[in-house]
């Protein structure tokens, strides 16, 4: 079965539901100011967020040490019979070269997609100006290069296909929309100048807010705050990039998410299946466990504090208390699963798993 058909099945059940984007929640009509403009008043948060994986989700490839420190790299592609070489040229640009006999094709690489927690995939353009995703990626689990997820399932039909999957500009913009801030399809440089998921990706354009804070005569100083959303609204917003959760009456989508192992990649979708999410007072929200300005807490105790706050004898609602353990909740109730090469994902469908 071809991947396109599998993806079509994956998308079809979700297509009928309302598709939310952060623009639904942004109340301000403003221009983007850039993340650095926020640092004047929010220095501590800015510094923390700048170091986060969100902020590193898109970078210039030449600045990514996971890639540049391991060059040159060569791999033989049995499906095409080509030797692929990833290297840095004399102009300091990185490129992927596909060579078959005396014939060679070049993919000039510009961006690094991915923070590096699981992996990094280079993207650039072919000599005809068409954008393409590199057939070779770097994976954190192995600390080395391998074929990009899904690439080895297809046999390239042309030499350019041997370099990677081609992308229409609209497809690239859709990818960039979850890896950068203030993407513009009309720009000649679709990645813009504010790479990574920064302040205004979730709070909305902030130029007018900054002007208002500096001018006491401007009455409305507010900027959108995702923390004011209820659990489902917040899951919808985060789900734009982390998997949109289904409406509770969309039984087809719910069944699909339950039955398809690959949906473990999309935490907002899986979270919506959890009793913790659906039955908690005021709604269990993404930000109950995750600080959007920093990375996942290294301390397991910190991560599981919300679990203990409810599943204890002193809790107001007194849900069931685990008879097995009083710590390491996520090990059993949110196990990690491997659904793609070199990567494991935490299952956000919180439940009692009976084998």
WOCOR-V39732 format. One record per backbone hydrogen bond with DSSP energy under -0.5 kcal/mol. CO is the residue of the C=O (numbers start at 1). NH is the residue of the N-H. E is the energy in kcal/mol with one decimal. If there is no record, write none. Layout:
co:CO nh:NH e:E
co:CO nh:NH e:E
This chain:
co:2 nh:6 e:-1.7
co:3 nh:7 e:-2.9
co:4 nh:8 e:-2.1
co:5 nh:9 e:-2.0
co:6 nh:10 e:-1.9
co:7 nh:11 e:-2.2
co:8 nh:12 e:-2.3
co:9 nh:13 e:-0.9
co:11 nh:14 e:-1.1
co:11 nh:15 e:-1.0
co:12 nh:15 e:-0.9
co:12 nh:16 e:-0.5
co:14 nh:17 e:-0.9
co:18 nh:20 e:-0.7
co:21 nh:24 e:-2.1
co:22 nh:25 e:-1.6
co:22 nh:26 e:-1.4
co:28 nh:30 e:-0.8
co:31 nh:207 e:-2.5
co:34 nh:37 e:-1.0
co:35 nh:38 e:-1.8
co:35 nh:39 e:-0.6
co:36 nh:39 e:-1.0
co:38 nh:41 e:-0.9
co:38 nh:42 e:-2.1
co:42 nh:46 e:-3.0
co:43 nh:47 e:-2.5
co:44 nh:48 e:-2.0
co:45 nh:49 e:-2.9
co:46 nh:50 e:-2.5
co:47 nh:51 e:-1.0
co:49 nh:52 e:-1.5
co:49 nh:55 e:-0.5
co:52 nh:56 e:-0.9
co:54 nh:57 e:-1.5
co:54 nh:197 e:-2.6
co:57 nh:114 e:-2.6
co:59 nh:112 e:-2.8
co:60 nh:63 e:-1.9
co:61 nh:64 e:-1.7
co:63 nh:65 e:-0.8
co:64 nh:67 e:-1.2
co:64 nh:68 e:-2.5
co:65 nh:69 e:-2.1
co:67 nh:70 e:-1.6
co:68 nh:71 e:-1.0
co:73 nh:86 e:-3.0
co:75 nh:77 e:-0.5
co:75 nh:84 e:-3.0
co:76 nh:78 e:-0.9
co:77 nh:80 e:-0.7
co:77 nh:81 e:-2.3
co:77 nh:82 e:-0.9
co:82 nh:77 e:-3.0
co:82 nh:84 e:-0.6
co:83 nh:99 e:-2.2
co:84 nh:75 e:-2.2
co:85 nh:87 e:-0.6
co:85 nh:97 e:-2.7
co:86 nh:72 e:-0.6
co:86 nh:73 e:-2.3
co:87 nh:95 e:-2.5
co:89 nh:92 e:-1.8
co:93 nh:89 e:-3.3
co:94 nh:109 e:-2.7
co:95 nh:87 e:-2.2
co:95 nh:97 e:-0.5
co:96 nh:107 e:-2.7
co:97 nh:85 e:-2.4
co:97 nh:99 e:-0.6
co:98 nh:105 e:-2.3
co:99 nh:83 e:-2.5
co:100 nh:103 e:-2.2
co:103 nh:100 e:-2.6
co:105 nh:98 e:-2.6
co:106 nh:108 e:-0.6
co:107 nh:96 e:-2.4
co:108 nh:125 e:-2.4
co:109 nh:94 e:-0.6
co:110 nh:61 e:-2.2
co:111 nh:113 e:-0.6
co:111 nh:123 e:-2.1
co:112 nh:59 e:-1.4
co:112 nh:114 e:-0.5
co:113 nh:121 e:-2.6
co:118 nh:140 e:-1.8
co:118 nh:141 e:-0.6
co:119 nh:116 e:-1.1
co:120 nh:122 e:-0.5
co:120 nh:138 e:-2.7
co:121 nh:113 e:-2.5
co:122 nh:134 e:-2.6
co:123 nh:110 e:-2.4
co:123 nh:111 e:-2.4
co:124 nh:132 e:-2.5
co:125 nh:108 e:-2.0
co:126 nh:129 e:-2.1
co:130 nh:126 e:-3.0
co:131 nh:167 e:-3.1
co:132 nh:124 e:-2.4
co:133 nh:165 e:-0.8
co:135 nh:148 e:-2.4
co:136 nh:122 e:-0.6
co:137 nh:146 e:-2.3
co:138 nh:120 e:-2.5
co:139 nh:143 e:-1.7
co:139 nh:144 e:-1.0
co:144 nh:139 e:-2.7
co:146 nh:137 e:-2.9
co:148 nh:151 e:-2.6
co:148 nh:152 e:-0.6
co:150 nh:153 e:-1.0
co:151 nh:154 e:-1.5
co:154 nh:156 e:-0.7
co:158 nh:162 e:-1.1
co:160 nh:163 e:-1.5
co:160 nh:164 e:-0.6
co:161 nh:164 e:-0.6
co:163 nh:135 e:-2.3
co:165 nh:133 e:-3.2
co:167 nh:131 e:-0.7
co:168 nh:172 e:-2.3
co:169 nh:173 e:-2.6
co:170 nh:174 e:-2.0
co:171 nh:175 e:-2.0
co:172 nh:176 e:-3.0
co:173 nh:177 e:-2.1
co:174 nh:178 e:-0.5
co:175 nh:178 e:-1.3
co:176 nh:179 e:-1.6
co:176 nh:180 e:-1.5
co:179 nh:196 e:-1.2
co:184 nh:187 e:-0.8
co:188 nh:190 e:-0.6
co:189 nh:192 e:-2.2
co:190 nh:184 e:-0.8
co:194 nh:181 e:-1.8
co:196 nh:198 e:-1.0
co:198 nh:201 e:-1.7
co:198 nh:202 e:-0.6
co:199 nh:202 e:-1.2
co:199 nh:203 e:-2.2
co:200 nh:204 e:-0.9
co:203 nh:224 e:-0.8
co:206 nh:210 e:-2.4
co:207 nh:211 e:-2.2
co:208 nh:212 e:-2.3
co:209 nh:213 e:-2.1
co:210 nh:214 e:-1.2
co:211 nh:215 e:-0.7
co:212 nh:215 e:-0.6
co:215 nh:218 e:-1.9
co:217 nh:219 e:-0.6
co:219 nh:221 e:-0.9
co:224 nh:226 e:-0.5
co:225 nh:228 e:-2.1
co:226 nh:229 e:-1.7
co:230 nh:234 e:-2.7
co:231 nh:235 e:-2.2
co:232 nh:236 e:-2.3
co:233 nh:237 e:-2.3
co:234 nh:238 e:-3.0
co:235 nh:239 e:-1.9
co:236 nh:240 e:-0.5
co:237 nh:240 e:-1.2
co:238 nh:241 e:-1.5
co:238 nh:242 e:-1.9
co:239 nh:243 e:-1.3
co:242 nh:268 e:-1.6
co:242 nh:269 e:-0.7
co:247 nh:250 e:-1.9
co:249 nh:251 e:-1.6
co:250 nh:254 e:-2.3
co:251 nh:255 e:-2.6
co:252 nh:256 e:-2.1
co:253 nh:257 e:-2.6
co:254 nh:258 e:-2.2
co:255 nh:259 e:-2.3
co:256 nh:260 e:-2.2
co:259 nh:261 e:-0.8
co:260 nh:263 e:-1.8
co:261 nh:264 e:-1.8
co:262 nh:265 e:-1.7
co:263 nh:266 e:-2.2
co:265 nh:267 e:-0.7
co:266 nh:269 e:-0.7
co:266 nh:270 e:-1.8
co:267 nh:271 e:-2.8
co:268 nh:272 e:-1.1
co:270 nh:273 e:-1.6
co:271 nh:274 e:-1.9
co:274 nh:278 e:-2.0
co:275 nh:279 e:-2.5
co:276 nh:280 e:-0.7
co:277 nh:284 e:-0.6
co:280 nh:283 e:-2.1
co:285 nh:288 e:-1.6
co:285 nh:289 e:-0.6
co:286 nh:289 e:-1.1
co:286 nh:290 e:-2.1
co:290 nh:292 e:-0.8
co:291 nh:294 e:-1.9
co:298 nh:300 e:-0.5
co:299 nh:303 e:-1.7
co:300 nh:304 e:-2.1
co:301 nh:305 e:-0.5
co:302 nh:305 e:-0.6
co:304 nh:308 e:-2.2
co:305 nh:309 e:-2.1
co:306 nh:310 e:-0.8
co:307 nh:310 e:-0.9
co:307 nh:311 e:-2.9
co:310 nh:312 e:-2.0
co:310 nh:319 e:-0.6
co:312 nh:315 e:-1.7
co:328 nh:331 e:-0.8
co:328 nh:332 e:-0.7
co:329 nh:332 e:-0.9
co:329 nh:333 e:-2.5
co:330 nh:334 e:-1.8
co:333 nh:351 e:-1.2
co:335 nh:347 e:-2.0
co:337 nh:339 e:-0.7
co:337 nh:345 e:-2.7
co:340 nh:343 e:-1.6
co:342 nh:141 e:-0.5
co:343 nh:339 e:-0.5
co:343 nh:340 e:-0.8
co:345 nh:337 e:-2.7
co:346 nh:348 e:-0.7
co:348 nh:350 e:-1.3
co:350 nh:275 e:-0.6
co:351 nh:353 e:-0.7
co:352 nh:354 e:-0.7
co:353 nh:355 e:-0.6
